[in-house]
Amino acid sequence: DGLRPYGRILRKRLLELTETLGFGMAEVDLKALKAACEACPYLVVEEPEGAADWSVLLPTRPQTFVDVYSSDDVYPEEMWARAARYFSGLPAGTSLPGGRFACAQLMVRQRIPFLAGYSLGQVCHIVQIAISQRKLLGYTNGTLVPYNRSESKKKAVSALNQHPCPGKSSRRSTVVTWDTLRSCLRSLLEPSAGRSPRIPLSNIKRVFRSQFQLELSETSLGYAKLSELFSDPRLEDICAATQCTFGYVIVPAPGGGGRWLADADGEARGSAAPRRVVPLSMDLIEATSEPAARQRAASAEPSPPSLPTLLGSTRSPPFCPEGPKAAIPRKPGPSPLAALLGARLSVRNTFIHYASP
């Protein structure tokens, strides 16, 4: 389908297959999945130095993957004209999934005529360009809608007028200026113990609120996107916005500095601060399992592991042609994090709320 099979995408596909093939609910641990792929003689696991994710390849297949982040628009104008008519004609209240991959999957399943003949990877790229360059789609409440109805357009207008976006900033908070932005970034990006800080861009506004009681508004500084704000020449001596597989991170400019706040893996380091915001590591939440044993018979012809083996199942349920079977219930009992914190833990949206005893 033209998409490089990163571990996180491979896990998502396996979860989809468990439902399609009638295996019911299943847990796919990334560490166990990587170990199973490394043990398989038909697969090659690649993890370039400094990369945020690993990928799995078939060595006999050419690597013709689509770079979904590329700004090169290689698609004909006729296709874009049809796309513009389609998106602008969506009924009011209709929205598409906010994730590029999920949005592309939905449109491929719906067999939209202007996308005929394009692979899933190409449709992901088309969605990316429709958002970032063509301005056919924009975000509203985490979903994609026609650009003219989106919050993205409102932000663009606010950025043009250098005003905070309506409804996005607290009226009681002081909005960051260029001088305060530079000063706060120097403080946040100070190296500690030889470690270079990496602050996820998605956390930066919460960091400013909690650490400095300031509202970081990119539109008041003339930008509709945070990633573009942190690429401004006025910040190039302090920091840079670098794109990773999991999104943008703010890193110090060469020779720049500030107190270290958060590692890429979310582990807290550096000098203590009264209210330090650290991104939560998924390794802390997910239950880990022992890697699959890499035993192979030296003389026997190796065979690819079955799907239930990758999913950690010791028994392969038969395929049911009549349709999926009833979902297999999850094992009872709290997760390791819930067991640690007790009943006061709850997860709502992307935040973890903990009620003090």
C-alpha positions as CSV (number, residue, x, y, z in Angstrom):
1,D,0.0,0.0,0.0
2,G,3.0,2.3,-0.2
3,L,3.3,2.9,3.6
4,R,6.5,2.0,5.4
5,P,5.6,-0.6,8.0
6,Y,6.7,1.0,11.2
7,G,6.1,-1.0,14.4
8,R,3.2,1.2,15.5
9,I,1.5,0.8,12.1
10,L,2.2,-3.0,12.1
11,R,0.6,-3.3,15.5
12,K,-2.5,-1.4,14.3
13,R,-2.8,-3.7,11.3
14,L,-2.5,-6.8,13.5
15,L,-5.3,-5.5,15.7
16,E,-7.4,-5.0,12.5
17,L,-6.7,-8.5,11.4
18,T,-7.8,-10.0,14.7
19,E,-11.2,-8.6,14.2
20,T,-11.4,-9.4,10.5
21,L,-10.4,-13.1,11.0
22,G,-12.6,-13.5,14.1
23,F,-9.9,-13.8,16.7
24,G,-11.7,-11.3,19.0
25,M,-10.0,-8.8,21.2
26,A,-6.2,-9.1,21.6
27,E,-3.2,-7.3,23.1
28,V,-0.2,-6.7,20.9
29,D,2.9,-5.8,22.9
30,L,5.4,-3.8,20.8
31,K,8.4,-5.3,22.4
32,A,7.1,-8.8,21.9
33,L,6.1,-8.0,18.3
34,K,9.6,-6.6,17.6
35,A,11.2,-9.7,19.0
36,A,9.0,-12.0,16.9
37,C,9.9,-10.0,13.8
38,E,13.6,-10.2,14.6
39,A,13.3,-14.0,15.1
40,C,11.5,-14.5,11.7
41,P,14.0,-15.4,8.9
42,Y,11.6,-13.9,6.3
43,L,11.7,-10.4,7.8
44,V,14.3,-7.7,8.3
45,V,13.9,-5.2,11.2
46,E,15.5,-1.8,10.6
47,E,16.0,0.8,13.3
48,P,18.3,3.6,12.1
49,E,20.4,5.3,14.7
50,G,18.5,8.2,16.3
51,A,15.2,7.0,14.8
52,A,12.1,7.2,17.0
53,D,10.6,3.9,15.6
54,W,11.6,0.7,14.0
55,S,10.2,-0.8,10.8
56,V,9.9,-4.3,9.3
57,L,10.7,-5.1,5.7
58,L,10.5,-8.0,3.3
59,P,14.1,-8.3,1.9
60,T,12.9,-9.5,-1.5
61,R,10.6,-6.6,-2.1
62,P,11.6,-3.2,-3.4
63,Q,11.2,-0.3,-1.0
64,T,8.8,1.8,-2.9
65,F,7.3,3.7,0.1
66,V,5.5,7.0,-0.1
67,D,7.0,9.9,1.9
68,V,3.8,11.2,3.4
69,Y,5.6,14.2,4.8
70,S,6.9,15.3,1.4
71,S,5.9,18.8,0.2
72,D,6.2,17.7,-3.4
73,D,2.7,17.9,-5.0
74,V,2.9,15.3,-7.8
75,Y,-0.8,14.9,-8.4
76,P,-2.7,16.4,-11.4
77,E,-4.7,19.5,-11.2
78,E,-7.8,17.7,-12.4
79,M,-7.6,15.4,-9.3
80,W,-7.3,18.4,-7.0
81,A,-10.3,20.2,-8.7
82,R,-12.4,17.1,-8.1
83,A,-11.2,16.9,-4.6
84,A,-12.1,20.5,-3.9
85,R,-15.6,19.9,-5.2
86,Y,-16.0,16.8,-3.1
87,F,-14.7,18.3,0.2
88,S,-16.6,21.6,-0.2
89,G,-19.8,19.6,-0.9
90,L,-19.7,17.7,2.3
91,P,-22.9,18.3,4.3
92,A,-22.7,20.6,7.3
93,G,-21.8,18.7,10.4
94,T,-19.9,16.0,8.5
95,S,-16.4,15.4,9.6
96,L,-13.5,13.0,8.8
97,P,-11.1,11.3,11.2
98,G,-8.4,13.7,12.4
99,G,-5.6,11.3,11.9
100,R,-4.1,11.3,8.4
101,F,-3.9,7.5,8.3
102,A,-7.5,7.0,9.6
103,C,-8.8,9.6,7.2
104,A,-7.1,8.0,4.2
105,Q,-8.4,4.5,5.3
106,L,-11.9,5.7,5.4
107,M,-11.8,7.4,2.0
108,V,-10.2,4.3,0.4
109,R,-13.0,2.1,1.9
110,Q,-15.6,4.5,0.6
111,R,-14.1,4.2,-2.9
112,I,-14.3,7.9,-3.6
113,P,-14.0,8.3,-7.4
114,F,-11.3,11.0,-7.5
115,L,-9.0,8.7,-5.5
116,A,-9.4,5.7,-7.9
117,G,-6.0,4.1,-8.7
118,Y,-4.1,5.6,-5.8
119,S,-2.6,3.4,-3.0
120,L,-3.3,4.0,0.7
121,G,0.1,5.6,1.0
122,Q,-0.6,8.0,-1.8
123,V,-4.0,8.9,-0.3
124,C,-2.2,9.6,3.0
125,H,0.0,12.0,1.1
126,I,-3.0,13.6,-0.6
127,V,-4.6,14.2,2.7
128,Q,-1.4,15.8,4.0
129,I,-1.2,18.1,1.1
130,A,-4.9,18.9,1.2
131,I,-4.3,20.1,4.8
132,S,-0.9,21.8,4.6
133,Q,-0.8,23.3,1.1
134,R,-4.1,23.2,-0.8
135,K,-6.2,24.3,2.2
136,L,-9.0,22.0,1.3
137,L,-9.2,20.5,4.8
138,G,-8.8,21.9,8.2
139,Y,-9.1,20.9,11.9
140,T,-12.0,21.4,14.2
141,N,-12.1,19.7,17.6
142,G,-9.6,17.1,16.4
143,T,-11.5,16.2,13.3
144,L,-11.0,17.2,9.6
145,V,-13.7,19.3,8.0
146,P,-13.8,21.5,4.9
147,Y,-11.3,24.3,5.3
148,N,-13.8,27.2,5.1
149,R,-15.6,25.7,8.2
150,S,-12.6,24.9,10.2
151,E,-10.8,26.3,13.2
152,S,-7.6,26.2,11.1
153,K,-9.0,29.0,8.9
154,K,-10.0,31.0,12.0
155,K,-6.4,30.6,13.3
156,A,-5.0,31.8,9.9
157,V,-7.2,35.0,10.1
158,S,-6.1,35.6,13.7
159,A,-2.5,35.1,12.8
160,L,-2.8,37.6,9.9
161,N,-4.1,40.2,12.4
162,Q,-1.7,39.0,15.2
163,H,-4.5,38.4,17.7
164,P,-5.0,35.4,20.0
165,C,-7.4,32.9,18.4
166,P,-11.0,33.5,19.9
167,G,-11.8,31.0,22.6
168,K,-8.3,29.5,22.7
169,S,-6.6,31.7,25.2
170,S,-7.6,32.4,28.8
171,R,-8.6,36.0,29.3
172,R,-6.9,36.0,32.7
173,S,-3.6,34.8,31.3
174,T,-0.8,37.0,30.0
175,V,0.0,36.3,26.4
176,V,3.6,35.6,25.5
177,T,5.5,38.2,23.6
178,W,8.6,37.6,21.5
179,D,10.9,38.7,24.4
180,T,9.2,36.5,27.0
181,L,9.1,33.6,24.6
182,R,12.9,33.8,24.1
183,S,13.5,34.1,27.8
184,C,11.3,31.2,28.7
185,L,12.8,29.0,26.0
186,R,16.3,29.7,27.2
187,S,15.2,28.6,30.7
188,L,13.5,25.4,29.4
189,L,16.3,24.3,27.1
190,E,19.2,24.5,29.4
191,P,21.2,21.3,29.2
192,S,21.7,19.1,32.3
193,A,24.1,16.3,33.0
194,G,25.2,16.2,29.4
195,R,21.7,15.5,28.2
196,S,20.1,17.5,25.4
197,P,16.5,18.4,26.1
198,R,13.7,17.4,23.7
199,I,10.2,18.9,24.4
200,P,7.3,17.5,22.5
201,L,5.6,20.3,20.6
202,S,2.2,19.0,21.8
203,N,3.3,19.7,25.4
204,I,4.7,23.2,25.0
205,K,1.6,25.2,25.7
206,R,0.9,23.2,28.9
207,V,4.5,23.8,29.9
208,F,4.2,27.6,29.5
209,R,1.0,27.6,31.6
210,S,2.3,25.4,34.4
211,Q,5.8,26.7,34.6
212,F,5.4,30.4,33.8
213,Q,1.6,31.1,34.1
214,L,1.8,32.4,30.5
215,E,-0.4,31.7,27.5
216,L,1.6,30.8,24.4
217,S,-0.5,32.0,21.4
218,E,1.1,31.4,18.0
219,T,-1.5,33.5,16.3
220,S,-0.7,36.6,18.4
221,L,2.9,36.2,17.1
222,G,1.7,36.0,13.5
223,Y,1.7,32.2,12.9
224,A,-1.2,29.8,12.4
225,K,0.9,26.7,13.4
226,L,3.2,26.1,16.3
227,S,5.7,24.3,14.1
228,E,6.0,27.4,11.9
229,L,6.4,29.6,15.0
230,F,9.4,27.6,16.2
231,S,11.0,27.8,12.8
232,D,11.0,31.7,12.9
233,P,14.5,33.2,12.4
234,R,14.1,35.1,15.7
235,L,14.3,31.8,17.6
236,E,17.0,30.1,15.5
237,D,19.8,30.9,18.0
238,I,17.8,29.2,20.8
239,C,15.8,26.3,19.4
240,A,14.6,24.4,16.4
241,A,11.5,22.3,15.6
242,T,12.5,18.8,14.5
243,Q,10.0,16.3,13.0
244,C,10.1,12.8,14.3
245,T,7.8,9.8,13.5
246,F,5.7,10.7,16.6
247,G,5.4,14.4,15.7
248,Y,7.5,17.6,16.3
249,V,9.9,18.1,19.2
250,I,11.6,21.3,20.3
251,V,15.4,20.9,20.6
252,P,18.1,23.4,21.5
253,A,19.9,25.2,18.7
254,P,23.6,24.3,18.4
255,G,25.3,26.0,21.2
256,G,22.0,27.0,22.8
257,G,20.7,25.9,26.1
258,G,18.2,25.8,29.0
259,R,17.2,23.6,31.8
260,W,16.3,20.1,30.5
261,L,12.6,19.3,30.8
262,A,11.7,16.1,29.1
263,D,13.5,13.2,27.3
264,A,12.0,11.7,24.2
265,D,11.1,8.7,26.3
266,G,9.3,10.9,28.8
267,E,11.7,10.2,31.7
268,A,12.2,13.1,34.1
269,R,15.7,14.4,34.5
270,G,17.6,17.6,35.2
271,S,17.4,20.1,38.0
272,A,14.3,20.1,40.1
273,A,11.5,22.6,39.4
274,P,8.4,23.5,41.4
275,R,6.0,22.4,38.7
276,R,7.6,20.4,36.0
277,V,5.6,18.9,33.2
278,V,6.9,15.6,31.8
279,P,5.3,13.7,29.0
280,L,4.1,10.3,30.1
281,S,5.9,7.3,28.6
282,M,3.7,4.6,27.0
283,D,6.2,2.0,28.4
284,L,4.9,3.0,31.9
285,I,1.3,2.3,30.9
286,E,1.5,-0.8,28.7
287,A,1.9,-4.1,30.3
288,T,5.1,-5.6,29.0
289,S,5.6,-9.3,28.1
290,E,8.7,-11.4,27.8
291,P,10.0,-11.4,24.2
292,A,9.1,-14.4,22.1
293,A,11.7,-17.1,22.3
294,R,13.9,-17.2,19.3
295,Q,14.3,-21.0,19.1
296,R,14.7,-22.4,15.6
297,A,15.4,-25.9,14.5
298,A,18.8,-25.9,12.9
299,S,17.9,-28.5,10.3
300,A,14.2,-27.8,9.7
301,E,13.0,-25.4,7.1
302,P,11.9,-22.3,9.0
303,S,8.3,-21.1,8.6
304,P,6.7,-17.7,9.2
305,P,5.1,-17.2,12.6
306,S,1.3,-17.4,12.6
307,L,-0.9,-14.4,13.5
308,P,-1.9,-15.9,16.9
309,T,1.8,-16.5,17.7
310,L,2.5,-12.8,17.1
311,L,-0.5,-11.9,19.3
312,G,0.8,-14.0,22.1
313,S,-1.8,-16.7,21.8
314,T,-0.9,-20.3,22.5
315,R,-3.9,-21.7,20.7
316,S,-5.1,-20.7,17.2
317,P,-8.9,-20.4,17.0
318,P,-10.3,-21.8,13.7
319,F,-11.3,-19.4,11.0
320,C,-15.0,-18.9,10.8
321,P,-16.2,-18.2,7.3
322,E,-19.7,-17.2,8.5
323,G,-18.3,-14.1,10.3
324,P,-16.4,-13.0,13.4
325,K,-16.9,-14.8,16.6
326,A,-17.8,-13.1,19.9
327,A,-15.0,-11.0,21.3
328,I,-12.7,-12.7,23.7
329,P,-13.0,-10.9,27.1
330,R,-9.9,-9.3,28.5
331,K,-8.3,-10.7,31.5
332,P,-9.8,-9.2,34.7
333,G,-7.7,-7.1,36.9
334,P,-6.2,-3.6,36.9
335,S,-3.4,-2.4,34.7
336,P,0.1,-2.0,36.4
337,L,-0.4,1.8,36.6
338,A,-3.9,1.5,38.0
339,A,-2.7,-1.1,40.6
340,L,0.1,1.3,41.6
341,L,-2.2,4.4,42.0
342,G,-5.4,2.6,43.1
343,A,-9.0,3.5,42.3
344,R,-8.3,7.2,42.2
345,L,-6.9,6.9,38.7
346,S,-9.0,7.7,35.6
347,V,-8.2,8.4,32.0
348,R,-10.2,11.0,30.1
349,N,-9.3,12.0,26.5
350,T,-5.5,12.4,26.4
351,F,-5.1,13.3,30.1
352,I,-4.6,11.2,33.2
353,H,-6.5,12.6,36.2
354,Y,-5.4,11.5,39.7
355,A,-7.5,12.5,42.8
356,S,-5.4,13.2,45.8
357,P,-6.4,11.1,48.8
